[in-house]
Amino acid sequence: MNIREQTEKREQDILSPKSRLSSQSRGRLRKETPCKIRTDFQRDRDRIIHSKSFRRLQYKTQVFLSPTSDHYRTRLTHTLEVSQIARTISHALNLNEDLTEAISLGHDLGHTPFGHAGEDTLNDLMPEGFHHKEQSLRIVDYLENEGQGLNLTWEVRDGIHHHSKGMGNIISRNNEDMPSTLEGQVVRISDIIAYINHDIDDALRAGIIHQNELPQKVLKILGKSHSSRINTMVTDIIETSLKKELESISLSTHIAEAIIELREFLYLRVYGNAYSQKEFKKTSKIIEVLFYYFMENPDKINSYKKPEDNPQRWACDFIAGMTDRYAIRIFQELYIPRPWDRE
């Protein structure tokens, strides 16, 4: 029995019957010889961490554009916070932490530069629309490794594709919206816990909102500090899910309502902030101009182009993969004149 098989045996002996065992994965798009050391979900986690798309998250906006402080979140630090919260919940519920971690680390690979403003712009430009969860799946299936993709397991791909809820229900009654595994459901709910709390933290740091402006009724329920709110939410998920015998990952009604109210406050006061909206209009213009340029000049695209796609799709893929600073630099090189000296 090799090391991977020993790990799979421990999963069978220890994990909840409701968890997804790595030995029971529905497989990959292309069959591969199993690793002697790592389980399939561990290999998926490693492939995501070592991908170019994952490294680029470091320079993609979470909420605040070009922050001057080192302490504002980026898309990468958001991803790591989601992973930490999700692993805590999965560990407490005796679920598969490797699967949870792989989904967490891959869930935002398809995010555009300039945060959701970039996503909204590409959504307007593409006839079929654009959503980062679908782009994340496109990256791991086709775009990474010069068109080879990462060839991830079905469970990780399913979790990535169903992690996003936008302004929709945290826990949807529509099964088609929800991940098929409990581990995927953990990531979906951990995503909102992470961004609600760290976006409040960053907005307070930026002076966009002040502590006394936060909805006091919600703070009485969830807690006044960053850590106490996360602890309240995580504890409630664990306790409520166990009470329901892990039929699904669940929240109690009063905690869910408090989270939704806090999210609505963020959309109104932070994401809809007048200064942010003014800056996002500038970034939208950058993306729009670059989109038409690369659609008309596909030979200038220096990333993988799926042969069966058209220049419009190539331009979209290229721009979606850009970091904030790279998009700005390319725009400057193409459209901002440089000073010159005739001497």
C-alpha positions in Angstrom: 0.0 0.0 0.0 1.6 3.3 -1.1 1.3 6.7 0.7 -1.7 7.8 -1.3 -3.6 4.7 -0.6 -2.8 5.0 3.1 -4.3 8.5 3.0 -7.4 7.3 1.2 -7.8 4.6 3.8 -7.6 7.2 6.7 -10.2 9.3 4.9 -12.5 6.3 4.9 -11.9 5.5 8.6 -12.1 9.1 9.9 -14.2 11.4 7.7 -17.9 11.9 7.9 -20.0 9.6 5.7 -21.4 12.8 4.1 -17.9 13.9 3.0 -16.5 13.3 -0.5 -13.7 10.9 -0.3 -10.8 11.4 -2.7 -11.0 7.7 -3.7 -14.6 8.3 -4.8 -14.0 11.2 -7.1 -15.9 11.3 -10.3 -12.6 11.7 -12.1 -11.0 14.2 -14.4 -11.7 15.4 -18.0 -8.8 13.3 -19.1 -7.7 10.1 -17.2 -4.3 10.2 -15.5 -2.2 7.7 -13.6 -2.7 8.3 -9.9 0.1 9.8 -7.8 1.8 7.4 -5.4 2.0 10.1 -2.7 -0.9 12.6 -3.1 -4.6 12.1 -3.4 -6.4 13.5 -6.4 -7.7 16.5 -4.4 -4.3 17.2 -3.0 -2.9 17.2 -6.6 -5.6 19.6 -7.6 -4.7 22.0 -4.8 -1.0 21.9 -5.8 -1.8 22.5 -9.5 -3.8 25.6 -8.6 -1.2 27.0 -6.3 1.5 26.6 -8.9 -0.6 28.1 -11.7 0.1 31.5 -13.3 -3.5 32.5 -12.8 -3.1 32.0 -9.0 0.0 34.1 -8.8 -1.7 36.9 -10.7 -4.3 37.2 -8.0 -1.7 39.1 -5.9 -2.1 42.2 -8.2 -5.9 42.1 -8.8 -8.3 44.4 -7.0 -10.5 43.0 -4.3 -12.4 46.3 -3.6 -10.0 49.2 -3.4 -8.1 50.2 -6.6 -4.3 50.8 -6.3 -4.3 51.1 -2.5 -1.4 53.0 -1.0 -1.4 50.9 2.2 0.0 47.4 2.2 -2.8 46.2 4.5 -5.7 46.4 2.0 -6.9 43.0 0.7 -6.1 41.9 -2.8 -7.8 39.1 -4.7 -5.1 36.8 -3.4 -5.4 37.6 0.2 -9.2 37.3 -0.1 -8.6 33.8 -1.5 -6.4 32.8 1.4 -8.9 34.1 3.9 -11.7 32.1 2.3 -9.4 29.0 2.4 -8.7 29.5 6.1 -12.4 29.9 7.0 -13.5 27.0 4.9 -10.9 24.7 6.3 -11.9 25.6 9.8 -15.5 24.7 9.1 -14.6 21.5 7.1 -12.3 20.3 9.9 -15.0 20.8 12.5 -17.6 19.0 10.4 -15.2 16.2 9.6 -15.3 16.9 5.9 -12.5 16.6 3.3 -10.2 19.5 4.0 -8.1 18.8 0.9 -11.2 19.1 -1.4 -12.3 22.3 0.5 -8.9 23.9 0.1 -8.6 23.1 -3.6 -12.0 24.7 -4.3 -11.2 27.7 -2.1 -7.9 28.4 -3.8 -9.3 28.1 -7.3 -12.7 29.8 -6.8 -11.6 33.3 -8.0 -9.0 32.5 -10.7 -11.3 34.0 -13.4 -11.7 37.4 -11.8 -10.8 40.4 -14.0 -8.6 43.3 -13.2 -10.3 46.1 -11.3 -12.6 43.8 -9.4 -16.3 43.6 -10.2 -16.1 46.8 -12.2 -13.9 44.9 -14.7 -16.3 42.0 -14.7 -19.3 44.2 -15.3 -17.5 45.8 -18.3 -16.7 42.5 -19.9 -20.2 41.3 -19.2 -21.5 44.3 -21.3 -19.0 43.8 -24.1 -19.4 40.1 -24.6 -22.7 39.0 -26.4 -23.0 35.9 -24.2 -22.1 37.9 -21.1 -19.2 37.3 -18.7 -19.0 35.9 -15.2 -15.9 35.2 -13.2 -17.0 31.8 -12.0 -17.4 30.6 -15.6 -14.1 32.2 -16.5 -12.5 30.4 -13.5 -13.7 27.1 -15.0 -12.5 28.1 -18.4 -9.0 28.8 -17.0 -8.6 25.4 -15.3 -10.1 23.5 -18.2 -8.5 25.2 -21.2 -6.4 28.3 -20.8 -3.7 27.3 -18.3 -0.6 25.3 -19.5 -0.9 26.7 -23.0 -4.3 25.1 -23.6 -3.8 21.9 -21.6 -5.6 23.3 -18.6 -5.1 21.9 -15.1 -7.3 18.8 -15.7 -8.9 19.1 -12.2 -11.3 16.6 -10.7 -15.0 16.9 -11.2 -15.6 17.9 -7.6 -13.2 20.8 -7.6 -14.5 22.1 -10.9 -18.1 21.8 -9.6 -17.2 23.8 -6.4 -15.5 26.5 -8.4 -18.4 26.8 -10.9 -21.0 27.1 -8.1 -19.3 29.2 -5.5 -20.7 32.6 -6.5 -24.0 34.0 -5.3 -23.7 37.7 -5.9 -26.7 39.3 -4.3 -28.5 36.0 -4.4 -29.3 33.7 -1.5 -26.4 32.5 0.5 -28.0 29.1 0.6 -30.1 28.7 -2.5 -33.2 26.5 -2.6 -32.4 25.8 -6.2 -30.1 22.8 -6.3 -28.7 23.8 -9.6 -27.2 26.9 -8.0 -25.5 24.9 -5.2 -22.3 22.8 -5.3 -22.9 19.1 -5.3 -20.5 18.4 -2.4 -20.7 19.7 1.2 -17.1 20.8 0.8 -18.2 23.0 -2.1 -21.1 24.4 -0.1 -18.6 25.3 2.7 -16.5 27.3 0.3 -19.6 29.1 -1.1 -20.6 30.3 2.4 -17.0 31.0 3.5 -16.6 33.3 0.5 -19.3 35.6 1.8 -18.1 35.4 5.4 -14.6 36.5 4.2 -15.6 39.3 1.9 -18.2 40.8 4.1 -15.8 41.0 7.1 -12.6 42.0 5.3 -14.4 44.6 3.1 -15.8 46.3 6.3 -12.3 46.2 7.7 -10.8 47.8 4.6 -13.6 50.4 4.3 -13.0 51.4 8.0 -9.3 51.7 7.3 -10.0 53.8 4.2 -12.3 56.1 6.1 -15.2 55.4 3.7 -17.3 54.3 6.7 -17.0 54.7 10.5 -17.6 52.1 13.2 -20.7 54.0 14.5 -22.3 53.9 11.0 -22.4 50.1 10.9 -25.9 48.7 11.6 -26.0 48.4 15.3 -28.7 45.8 15.4 -26.5 43.5 13.3 -23.5 44.2 15.5 -25.4 43.1 18.6 -26.0 39.7 16.9 -22.8 39.1 15.1 -20.2 41.1 17.2 -18.6 44.5 17.1 -15.1 43.4 16.1 -13.8 41.7 12.9 -12.8 38.5 14.7 -15.9 38.2 16.8 -18.1 38.5 13.7 -16.2 35.7 11.9 -16.3 33.6 15.0 -20.1 34.0 15.4 -20.7 33.1 11.7 -18.4 30.1 11.7 -19.7 28.8 15.0 -23.3 29.1 13.8 -22.6 27.3 10.5 -21.0 24.4 12.3 -23.7 24.1 15.0 -26.6 24.5 12.6 -25.2 22.1 10.0 -24.6 19.4 12.7 -28.1 19.9 14.1 -29.4 19.2 10.6 -27.2 16.1 10.4 -25.2 17.5 7.5 -28.0 17.3 5.0 -26.5 20.6 3.8 -24.3 23.4 5.1 -26.7 25.6 6.9 -27.1 28.9 8.8 -29.7 29.6 11.6 -32.3 32.1 10.4 -31.4 35.0 12.6 -27.7 34.8 11.7 -28.5 34.5 8.0 -30.7 37.5 8.2 -28.0 39.5 10.0 -25.4 38.6 7.3 -27.8 39.6 4.5 -28.4 43.0 6.2 -24.7 43.6 6.6 -24.1 42.7 2.9 -26.8 45.1 1.9 -25.1 47.8 3.9 -21.8 47.1 2.1 -23.5 47.3 -1.3 -25.0 50.6 -0.4 -22.2 52.4 1.5 -19.0 50.8 0.2 -19.4 49.2 -3.2 -21.8 52.0 -4.3 -19.6 54.8 -2.8 -19.5 57.8 -5.1 -15.7 58.1 -5.2 -15.3 54.3 -6.0 -17.8 54.6 -8.8 -16.0 57.5 -10.3 -12.7 55.6 -10.3 -14.4 52.4 -11.6 -15.7 54.4 -14.6 -12.1 55.1 -15.6 -11.1 51.4 -15.3 -14.1 50.4 -17.3 -12.9 52.7 -20.1 -9.5 51.1 -20.0 -10.9 47.6 -20.4 -13.3 48.7 -23.1 -10.5 50.3 -25.1 -8.2 47.4 -24.7 -11.0 45.0 -25.6 -11.5 46.5 -29.0 -7.8 47.0 -29.6 -7.0 43.3 -29.0 -10.1 42.1 -30.9 -8.9 44.0 -33.9 -5.3 43.0 -33.3 -5.4 39.4 -32.1 -1.7 38.9 -33.2 -0.8 41.2 -30.3 -2.3 38.9 -27.7 0.6 37.1 -26.0 -1.3 34.5 -24.1 -2.9 31.2 -25.2 -5.7 31.5 -27.8 -8.1 28.6 -28.1 -8.0 27.9 -31.9 -11.8 27.3 -32.3 -12.7 30.6 -30.6 -13.0 34.0 -32.3 -10.9 37.2 -31.8 -13.7 38.6 -29.5 -13.3 35.6 -27.1 -9.5 35.8 -27.3 -9.5 39.5 -26.3 -11.9 38.7 -23.4 -9.7 35.8 -22.1 -6.5 38.0 -22.4 -8.0 41.0 -20.6 -9.7 38.9 -17.9 -6.3 37.4 -17.0 -4.6 40.7 -16.7 -3.6 42.2 -13.3 -4.5 45.8 -12.6 -1.0 47.1 -13.1 -0.5 45.2 -16.4 -3.8 46.5 -17.8 -2.8 50.0 -16.9 0.7 49.6 -18.4 -0.6 48.2 -21.7 -3.1 51.0 -21.9 -0.4 53.6 -21.3 2.0 52.0 -23.9 -0.8 52.1 -26.5 -2.5 55.4 -25.9 -0.5 57.7 -23.6 2.2 59.7 -25.4 5.7 59.7 -24.0 8.0 62.7 -23.7 10.9 62.8 -26.2 14.0 64.7 -26.6 15.3 65.6 -30.1 18.8 66.2 -28.9 
